[in-house]
């Protein structure tokens, strides 16, 4: 699941920043919100201030004073929104001005900070923590992530099938004949949808060189990459190679299938499609050429359809994933071949 803070309110984001700083060993923290409103209208240019203990090379210690400005924006933070923090830092001169943003700073804002540092040489350092930094800084802090409803690095474990885990953790010495016997017994439609990428990887069909550029992959394909071709390829393996081959093939196939069927990542998949839709809609709104606008509008239909179909598609693929684990992987785990 993608790490995001968009679901937090402004106040929750400031509280998240406060708790993160506390978990990073800041002391004497003061959250200067001071109101019950949804944002901080009178924070005087900084939302949080605190001290961080530093160790010098000679063993001595000192505390740095940090002023922290929290900016909760879905898009890039514009330059004018950090000017209050810079002005307060110029007046009070902390050791560090930290700007924490829930997504990212806009390019003009980054340029503004660089110009300020170059032209004014402020007596304090300016640091910026963006979304990717917050993801890294909260890594392993499971209590913090749970409190703010943030994704765990291992969310997928809750939907991973136990037979899949067992098969991946301990290499199996399955014979190619038993593997094919089980594959033959599976529902053909479910089997082909589950292992389409595996068929392609194993068969490695040849393709013609495109001529017009309008050809599809199907037009250029010289060899079949269906189950029959996959089956023939598997049965051509030598007996010495078959145990390793079967394990690698099944493990790879399960990985491809679970990646598409991972219910714990549905929100991330939807967010990706929403991001594509927003970008295309922005381009459409700005485009003045009629032909280009029409082309962009046609392109927009794909992510819109994908977004509508995602929940049902993921649910259907997860059912197929469970079926494969029960009817193929479970039985592979039971085989005790003569090696």
N, C-alpha and C positions, 0 to 999 in steps of 0.2 A: 504494500500500500504506500502511495506517495506521501511524503512528509509535507504537511500543510498546516498553517495557522489561520486560514481564512475563516474557520468556523468560530473563532473567538471574537468576543466583543472588544472594543477599545480598552475597557477597564480590565477585562480578563487578560488581554495581551500584556498590559503593564504589570499585572500581578504575576504572569508567567515570567516576565523579565526579572522581576524582583526575586522570585523563587529560584530561577536559574543562577542569578548572581550569588545568592545564598549558598547554593550547592557547589559553587566554584570558590568557596572560602572567602568571599567578601564579608567584612564585618562593619558594624555600626551603620547598617543600611537604613536609609530613610526614604520611604515612598512618599513623595510630596504631592500626591493627588489632592488630598484634603477636602474632597467634595463627594457627594453621593451621585454625581452625574455620570453619564456614560463616557465622558472624556475628561481631560484635565485642563480646564480653561485658564487656570492661574498657577501654572507650575514654574513660572519665572524662568523658562528656558531649559529646565531639566526636570525629568520626572522622578528620577531616583539618584541618590548620591550615597557613596559609601567608601570604605577604605579597603585596600588590598595589600597584604603583607608581602614585601619583597626582600629577598636575601641577596646581600652583596657578596662579591667574590672573596672578601676578607672575613666573611662570617657574620658581619654586622647586619642588622635588619632595620627596615624603615617601612612606613605605611605610605602608599600613594593614595591621593584623593582622586576619585573618579566621579564625574558628572555623567549621567546616563539619560539620553533622550530616546523615547520609545515611539516609533512611528508605525502604525498599523494600517497599511495600504494594500489593496489587492493588486494595484499596478505600481509603477515606479514612483518613488517619492520625489516631488519637484523641489527645486532649490529653495524656494521661499519658505518651505516647511521646516527647514533646519536652521534658518537664519537666527531665530530666537535663541537656540542652544549655543550657536557660535558667539552671539553677542554677550550672553551671560558668561561664557567661558572666557571671553576677552576681559570682562570686568572682574571676575573672581579668580581666574587663573588656577584651575585645578591642575593636577598632573596629567590627567587624561580626560578627554571628552569622548565618550562612547555613544555612537548612534546605532541603536538596534532597530532593524526594520523587519517587518513580518514577511516581506517578499524581496524587494531589491530597490536600490537607489536608481533613479533615472540617470542616463548618461550626462545630461546637463548638470545634475547635482554632483556627480563624481568630478566633473570638470571644475565646478565651483569650489569644491573642497581643495582640489589640487592647486587652483589659482590662489586661494586664500593662504594656503601653507607656503607657497612659493613667494608671494608678494608681501605677506605680513610676518612670516616667520614667527608664529605664535609660540609662547613659552610652554605650551601644552601639546601633547600628542593627540591626534584625532584617529580614532579607530572606528571601523564600521563592521557590524555583524549583520550579514544578510541571511536569507533563508537557509542556504547550504551550510553556513557556519552554525546556525542554531540546530540544524539536524545533527551535525557532528558533535557539538557541545553537549547535547542531551543524550548522545549514544550511551547506552548502559544505565542511564538514570530512569529506571523503569517506573518508580513511584511518581516522578515528575511527569513522565509521559502519560501515565494513567490518569493523573489528576486533571490534565488538560486535554484528555481524549485524543492523544496523539498516537500514531501508529507505532506498534512495536516492530523491531527488526525481524521478529519471528512470528508475525501474525499468521502466516500461511500454515504453521504447524497445526493450528486448530482444525484445518480442513484437509490435511494430508492423510491419505489412507494408510492404515497400519501395515498392510501388506507391501505397500510401496516403500515405506520406511525400512521394513525388514529386508526387502530385496536389495535396496541401495546400500545398506549398512554391511551386508555380508555377501561377498561374491558367490554366486551359485554356479555349480558345474552341471548345467543342463545340456542334454544332447540335442542336436539340431532336429532329429527326427521327432522327439517328444514335443519340442517347441512348435514345429509345423503341425503336428497332430492337434495340439491345442488351438493354434491359430485357425486351422480348418474348421474347428467346431464352433467358433465364435459366430455371432450374428454378423453377416457380411457387411451390412450397412454401417453398423457401429464400428466394426473392425477397420473398415476402410477410412472412416472419418478420423478414427483415433490414430492411425498409423500412416496417413498420407505423406507426411514429411519423412517418415522412416523409409517408406518405399522409395522415395526420390533419392535419399541419401545413399541407400544400399545399391540401387540399380544404376544410378548416375547416368541417366539417358543422354544421348548425344543430340546436339542441336545444329541446324543449318545456320549459316551466317545470314542476318537480315539483309534484304535488298532495298525494299521501299521504305522501311521504317514503320509501316502500318501493320506488319505481321504480329500476331499474338504468339505467346509461348507455345500454344498448342499447334499453331501453323508450322513452327520451326522444329518441333520435336521429332526426332527420327526413331526413337525407341519408346516402347511402352514402359510406364512406371507404375503399373497397377499391381494388385496382389499376386496375379499369376506370374508376372515378371519377377517380383520380389521372392516368391516361393521358389522359383527355379534357381535364382541366385543363391538363396540360402542352402538349398540341397546340393549345390555344387561345392560347398565348403568341405574341406578335409576334416576328418574326425578329430585330428589333433587341434585344429583351430576352433572347432564348433563350440566348446564350453565358453571360451572367452568371447567369441562372436555373439552368442546368444545373450550373455549378460550385458554386453555393451549395447546391443541392439534394443533390448527391452528397456534398459535404463534411459537411453536416449529418447526412445518413443514415449516413455512416461513423462520425461521432462518437457517435451514439446506439448504433450496433451495437457499436463497440469498447468503449464504456463497460460494456456487459453481457458482453462476451466477453474482457475483459482478464484473462488468466491470472495476470499478476503481482499482481493485486489480490485473488486468491481468498482469501487469509488475512484480509484486511480485511473482505471480504464475510462470511466465516464468523464473524469476531469480532463483527460487527454483529448477526447473528442470535443468537449466544450471549449477547450483552448483553441483547437483548430477552427471551430465554428466562429469564435469571437474574432480571430485573426482574419479569416476570410470575409466576415461581415464588415470589418474595418476597411479592408482593401476595396470591397464593393462600394462602400459609402464614399471612398475617396476617388475611385476611378471615374474618369470622364469619358473615356473611349467606350463606345457602345458595344463593340465586339468583345473587347477585353472584359467588360462588365458581365456580358452574357456568359463568357467562358468561366469566370469566377463563380457565377451563380450556379452553373452546372457542377462545378467542383464542390460547391457547398452541399449538394444533395448527398454525397457519400458520407461525410461525418454526421450529418443529420440523421440519415438512415441508420448508421452504425450506433448512434446514441440511443435511438428508439429500440433497436433490436438487442442491445447489449445484455440486459438482465435475462431475457429469455434464452439467448444464445449461451451465456455462461452457465445457466442452470442446466440446459440440455447437455452441454459438454461435460459438466461435472457428473451428471448421471452416467454418461459414457465412460468417464474416468473410473467411477466406482464399479461399473460393470466389468471393465478390463481388469481391475485389481482383483475382483472376486473370481472371475472366470478364467483368467490367464495367470496372473502373478501368484495367486494363492496356490494354484496347482503346480506352478514351477517350483515354488518353495518346498513342495512335498516330494519332488522327485529325488531319488537317491541313485544316481547313475553309477555304473561300474567304470571307474576311472583307472 
